[in-house]
């Protein structure tokens, strides 16, 4: 039986410190703390990268010359941290470096 998957999207602005890696399909956390709630509150110096369950949300936040990463993850992945949807972004935090994401250029 095939494992169920969840598709997530991440927008990356051209002035983001990891933009060049994102162009290669890599999402790299900034490093720092390991608290998902602190990350969700705005301190993104963490071991997570922020993704969304809704492609439309990534498109809304992305601007010209930015990119969106798309990646399928096993839905039971231990590295996924679902957050309360306080900001209506359907945010999911992914632990560690993500490689081989599909790159969508805007």
C-alpha positions, 0 to 999 in steps of 0.5 A: 500500500502506497503511503499518503502524501502531502504537497507543500509550497514555499515562496522565496523572495529574491532578497532572501538569504537562501534564494540561490539555493531555492533556485536549485530546489533547496530549502535551507533553514537559517539555523537557531532555535528548535521551537515551532511556536517561536518560529510561528510567532516570527522568529524564523532563526530556527531549524525549520523552513515555513511551507503552506498546504495551499498553493494559492497562498504561496502565489499570493505572497510571492511577487515578481522575480520570486520563486515557489518551491513545491514538494511532496512529503509523506503525510506521516513524516516526523519532520513536519510540524503542523501549526495552529492556523492563526495567520490563515496561511495553513503553515507547516514547518519542515525540519532541516534541509529540503532538497529536490523541490520543484522550482516554479518561477514567477 
